[in-house]
Amino acid sequence: MANVGSFLDKTLLPNVLHILGEAGSLAAGKNNAGATAAYLVGGPVRDMFLGVQSIDFDISVDADGPEFADELAARIRGKVTFRSEFGTAKIMATGLDIDITMIRSESYAEPGALPLVEPGTLEEDLARRDFTINAMAVDLTPKRWGALSDHHGGQRDIVLKRIKSLHPGSFTDDPTRMLRALRYESRFGFKMDPKTLSSMIESAGSLTTVSPFRRVTELRLIFGEKTAVDILERAEERGLLGGIHPALRINSLALNKFDRAPDSLSAEELHTYYAALIGSALTEGEAEALSRDLELSSDWAEALQAGSKFKGVAAILDQSDLKPSEVVEILSPFPEIALQAQLQLAPLLLRRDRLSSYLTDYQHSEPELNGDDLLALGVPQGPLIGKLIGELKVGRLDKTIMSRFEEEAHVRRRLPMLI
């Protein structure tokens, strides 16, 4: 068995080494919360070999995870922020997230279901994982510090830049692993093992067995990757988008606009912008089916459906005699973020200028007079105030009213006709 202790010492930051050392010492000591072994497992081991610094660390122990987490948190002055009845807990310390998990085995009652968990050996724990590069463990106890358990050739596959599943039924057990494989392949610049790729293509349809929430979560994770465009292209080529939902597809024009989002968007708004781009390639029926069947949030659903509905007004926006107020009337029902996506997709026609004008100017145009001003001019309290403010807004947009004086004149002229 190889030992990577010196590599650990050279690669990891001091605060990380301190926490890992305390975890190992706790497991080897008397007040060990029932544990006798502690291992750094999964993604952090992979990232260490890739030379990637992480802020998320997974530690597996042969004991109850939450109980061990309480003891470790006290040692490292951290805080337990999550615990579950399934032997897992999370600690926050010095800006790091540390997941504490009971060493376990898993089985699946049916494809796509969440796993059934019970205590297991380290070998069983590593064998339940998704890919060889994530199926390694490093011993943290003082006497065995750095001992590497790599029963599936993960270190070799990192050197070969290869994504390889652990067994033929891996994607059937958990179909979301297919989308995870695409993320790893693109993020690390790896290639998928031929058998793994073949199994993925054969299993694409099994994604429908996964809950809508988990499928949408996987889409969000793809959207959060720097290489989201590449991942979505591969997902389309390999049938995985259709596996998520038969109506889900994306065209090259929309993909090419993923990196043209406004800089002001938050991470959540950026994901909604992506949903609007995807919606531009769908029919209204497809967008509605996606929203319904995947139980999308209202923001995503509106953005997705706006992309398909915009097709019905696009040609009108190209008409030369359209007034600014008519542009506002046409575009105001659409979510702003969906229109930002349509602006990026628009050809060099009038619609592009009108979308730009609406987003930067028209939608913010307001008259100088407000409700109190209209009351002072003799307008009675009630719906008439809203009607007149609407007329003033139209006049300002179409430049038939140019000043506060002209707004007041319009109100005085119209009031006798409306009362």
KATAFEN-V402275 format. One record per residue. PHI is phi in whole degrees, -180 to 180 (NA if undefined). NEAR is the number of other ideal C-beta (glycine too) atoms within 10 Angstrom. Layout:
# KATAFEN-V402275
{{PHI/NEAR} {PHI/NEAR}}
This chain:
# KATAFEN-V402275
{{NA/9} {-71/12} {-124/14} {-116/21} {-58/16} {-67/10} {-66/15} {-57/21} {-62/13} {-83/8} {-92/16} {-87/19} {-70/13} {-56/9} {-67/13} {-70/21} {-59/13} {-61/15} {-66/24} {-65/23} {-63/17} {-66/19} {-64/28} {-66/24} {-65/17} {-63/23} {-66/26} {-88/18} {-92/13} {-80/5} {-92/8} {-105/20} {56/19} {87/12} {-92/25} {-124/11} {-148/19} {-141/29} {-132/30} {-81/25} {-133/25} {70/26} {-55/19} {-61/23} {-69/28} {-55/23} {-64/17} {-61/21} {-70/17} {-85/13} {77/7} {-104/13} {-79/10} {-118/18} {-113/12} {-116/13} {-132/24} {-111/20} {-120/26} {-107/27} {-132/27} {-89/21} {-162/22} {-68/19} {-60/25} {-60/20} {-66/19} {-64/28} {-62/28} {-60/16} {-66/20} {-67/27} {-60/20} {-65/13} {-70/15} {-103/20} {58/8} {-105/20} {-134/11} {-77/18} {-104/14} {-158/14} {-148/18} {-135/11} {-77/6} {-97/14} {83/22} {-124/20} {-155/23} {-130/21} {-118/25} {-109/14} {-154/21} {46/15} {78/7} {-111/17} {-104/16} {-118/27} {-92/20} {-109/32} {-130/23} {-68/23} {-61/24} {-150/20} {-116/16} {-136/17} {-141/11} {-120/15} {-66/8} {-159/8} {-56/17} {83/18} {-77/14} {-69/13} {-72/15} {-91/10} {-112/16} {-151/13} {-56/14} {-151/17} {-89/12} {-61/17} {-60/13} {-66/14} {-63/24} {-71/25} {-70/16} {-82/21} {-80/22} {-81/21} {-132/25} {-58/25} {-69/29} {-108/21} {-112/26} {-120/28} {-140/27} {-121/26} {-68/23} {-109/28} {-71/21} {-55/12} {-72/8} {-120/16} {-52/20} {91/17} {-65/17} {-97/21} {-103/20} {-141/21} {-77/15} {-118/21} {76/17} {-64/27} {-63/18} {-61/13} {-71/20} {-66/20} {-62/10} {-83/12} {55/13} {-130/20} {-99/24} {-137/24} {-76/25} {-81/22} {-156/12} {-60/13} {-91/13} {-58/22} {-74/24} {-73/18} {-59/22} {-138/23} {-62/26} {-66/20} {-61/21} {-64/27} {-71/25} {-64/17} {-61/27} {-64/25} {-64/21} {-65/20} {-57/21} {-78/21} {-63/15} {-97/17} {72/9} {-93/19} {-117/14} {-82/21} {-56/18} {-53/10} {-67/11} {-66/23} {-64/17} {-62/12} {-64/20} {-62/25} {-63/13} {-68/13} {-98/22} {-53/19} {-67/13} {-72/18} {-61/24} {-68/17} {-81/15} {-86/22} {-61/14} {-54/15} {-60/10} {-69/15} {-66/23} {-68/18} {-59/14} {-65/23} {-63/24} {-61/13} {-65/15} {-64/23} {-60/19} {-81/12} {-83/16} {-64/10} {-104/17} {-56/21} {-61/20} {-61/17} {-66/22} {-66/24} {-61/17} {-67/20} {-63/25} {-67/17} {-62/10} {-98/18} {81/17} {-80/26} {-64/23} {-65/17} {-70/23} {-63/26} {-165/19} {-57/14} {-88/18} {-82/23} {-153/14} {-149/21} {-99/14} {-67/11} {-61/12} {-65/22} {-59/19} {-68/13} {-101/20} {-61/19} {-93/10} {-106/13} {-68/19} {-57/14} {-65/4} {-77/7} {-73/14} {-75/8} {-60/9} {-67/13} {-65/17} {-63/17} {-64/21} {-67/24} {-60/23} {-63/28} {-61/28} {-66/30} {-64/27} {-63/26} {-62/30} {-65/23} {-96/19} {-104/22} {-81/12} {-61/14} {-64/10} {-65/19} {-64/26} {-67/16} {-65/16} {-61/24} {-61/21} {-72/11} {-73/16} {-93/21} {52/13} {-69/20} {-62/15} {-61/9} {-63/17} {-65/24} {-62/20} {-64/21} {-66/31} {-63/27} {-73/24} {-63/23} {-60/24} {-78/19} {-70/15} {-63/24} {-57/13} {-73/10} {-114/15} {-58/16} {-66/10} {-64/13} {-66/22} {-89/15} {-74/11} {-71/5} {-95/5} {-73/16} {-84/13} {-55/18} {-65/19} {-73/17} {-61/23} {-63/19} {-62/13} {-73/18} {-92/22} {-60/12} {-71/9} {-87/21} {-61/16} {-58/14} {-67/23} {-70/26} {-71/21} {-63/22} {-67/29} {-65/27} {-62/20} {-69/21} {-86/22} {-67/20} {-73/9} {-77/7} {-127/12} {-56/15} {-60/23} {-63/17} {-62/15} {-73/24} {-62/24} {-63/14} {-63/16} {-64/23} {-69/17} {-96/10} {-136/11} {-54/20} {-68/16} {-99/8} {-71/14} {-138/12} {-70/23} {-73/14} {-74/20} {-114/12} {-60/13} {-65/9} {-63/17} {-69/23} {-61/12} {-66/10} {-86/14} {100/10} {-76/22} {-70/12} {-60/9} {139/8} {-65/8} {-63/15} {-62/19} {-63/11} {-64/13} {-68/22} {-63/20} {-63/12} {-65/19} {-65/24} {-65/18} {-61/19} {-62/17} {-64/21} {-62/23} {-88/13} {61/9} {-90/13} {-126/21} {-119/10} {-152/10} {-63/13} {-59/10} {-69/16} {-63/24} {-63/18} {-63/12} {-63/18} {-64/22} {-64/12} {-74/9} {-84/16} {-58/16} {-62/7} {-77/6} {-101/12} {-82/9}}
